[in-house]
Amino acid sequence: MNEENTVTLIIDGQKVEVEERTTILKAAKELGIEIPILCYHPAL
């Protein structure tokens, strides 16, 4: 991951650096945080 293309998020008090186009849902999943969703498709 290149620092120029990353963002830092804090989800439930946990800090994570992800690529700038990563969804919040995917970042949360990487941290093991479950976010309730009604529908999800990776292409959306």
C-alpha angles and dihedrals in degrees: 000000000000114000090225090061099045136092129198118231130185113209118178089343093307118120119217134173115215138168110279095250095050114120120238087240092057093045090052091049090053088056092048092248114143116215115191112240134180096209135356136179121176092224092061 
